[in-house]
Amino acid sequence: MPHQEINKVQRIAVIGGGIGGLTFAIAMRHHGIEVDIYEQAAELREVGAAVALSANATRFFYDQWGMGDAFDEAGSQISALIYSLRKSY
């Protein structure tokens, strides 16, 4: 079977500019892929919710992306997590 050239993805669209979409977009840029982000909100801003990242998640940001100093400055340790299964409707 002759060698076939594999088409490399050069540009993708990410739907949603939340934490997941932006993180995925950054990861793709690190692999040389251009990214267009589409978000329905007119601006990106805080919504009043906290974000808790596990040790494994923060290890990735510290080691792979060199964001340790920024995390240390902006983050804080928490003493407990409370999960609520209460429905809001």
Long-range contacts (C-beta under 8 A, 24 or more apart in sequence): 9-33, 10-34, 11-35, 11-36, 12-36, 13-37, 13-38, 14-38, 17-41, 17-44, 19-51, 26-65, 30-65, 52-78, 52-81
